[in-house]
């Protein structure tokens, strides 16, 4: 599933962001429809990127003002258009018939089967949805009761460039006696999660990597629907994504701010220290140190080495051989009380977030 | 490979019993010298340091260092299934995903074997500053336990005042107050009944009664408890094992705390 994401890039900066990934932007439309946000939910407006072949444009575009400039009939135009999230099929008669919460995701399986909502758009209006990353909630069962805690995670590219999710879009026209509304809307394609992210949720949006033939094929407006396009929607199993727990504030779509995409402080050492806490007398060492350097006899049995049990530690049952057996190279990072007290979090080495990957 | 055989399961039973209410998840660090644990309670006021040296085992070997991430409640459930007098062997492979516990009845041919899944616990390692203490009190652990229990009936805070040759435990609550004073005392016949006070500077510190009542769950481990104190520093409560110790570092309360 993908029901919330972050795209806090100003429209004016978008061409530059796209340029970094060698993606041309020929036109931009409706950028006034949305504010850059870290917390975009269905029914909100956000940028969508697609290609327009010129012949198609003439038939399809509501404004033909660019047509004259485009002498070359084979060239396609790359467009960023701000659209409403939750695709409204073009045949929807009344806008009141539509709920963005039904169509904000398009199941790859339904697209393949030619579900009536997706059958037309899968052939002619495919797009990619740029974002900084998306949010997914882990349902964590309580060990003592039936309660389920939802823990938000943010999934992004390791290199922090824009991430592109496969999407479909449509244009619907609602007219009454006086006015005509044109609404562009889009949906994000999802499918079964790849093995590396199954622990988080069994579904995952389809990620397309700029520069790959899948990316170009998906955006090729002249390519009619066939099985080749389906192959663009394989689970994304490359290792260039990262994920981490974030603030639960993201749960409310009205909350906004960069802190939503920052790692949630979860270790006891990351929390502010009160005056009466034992942490005032403790120096922090990272776990890697202990594992990598095979503690000396003195250290292993030295009462002065003390480790903290976190309040809400991240943990899991071990099913695979422990990675700790492999020596880790980084040198130990030490943190003093003064650093802890100053609340600087950036010196804490956060453990590899991929650890819980094989939770079954 | 870790293989540690206790002559009696009771030692580990008592240790786990003493810790399980304060900490839920612990990494047990196994080295050739023994097993050690350092953990902090959820409120980060109490720090537990356990060391079971190889000498506490009848047989002990650990070829390479292993970290066993254990959920204390689950471990306690399994440990309670064994009899206190059973021989208990802990077994773990070099890269384990489970800890095996084998209970052998010494009188009958009965072997009970359990396997406990390990957890990957994300914990930092902390080093506590070397501390200098101004006062050291050795006293019977049962006496200390009774005082902590009694004083908790009055207040959530327990004040410890040490002067030349006496220790005063003082508790002031809403409906009344109480205090217990003990003095240095040497019992040559029963040395475990003795009280010894070593003092460099007078002490006046206040601690959370709740934490002290967690600490005294260690009472069955040792007949004596050693309390080390210093002004404006955590107190150290130590229970000796046959070879090793269970230590609690408890941060004092400050007057301006809420």
Interface residues (C-beta under 8 A of the other chain):
Chain A: X267 X268 X269 X271 X273 X274 X275 X276 X277 X278 X279 X280 X281 X282 X283 X284 X285 X286 X287 X289 X290 X291 X294 X295 X297 X300 X301 X303 X304 X305 X306 X307 X308 X309 X310 X311 X313 X314 X315 X316 X317 X318 X319 X320 X321 X322 X324 X325 X348 X351 X355 X356
Chain B: X23 X24 X25 X26 X27 X29 X31 X32 X33 X34 X36 X37 X38 X39 X40 X41 X42 X43 X44 X45 X46 X47 X49 X51 X53 X64 X65 X67 X69 X94 X95 X96 X97 X98 X117 X118 X119 X120 X121 X122 X123 X124 X125 X126 X127 X128 X129 X130 X131 X233 X234 X245 X247 X249 X250 X251 X252 X253 X254 X256 X257
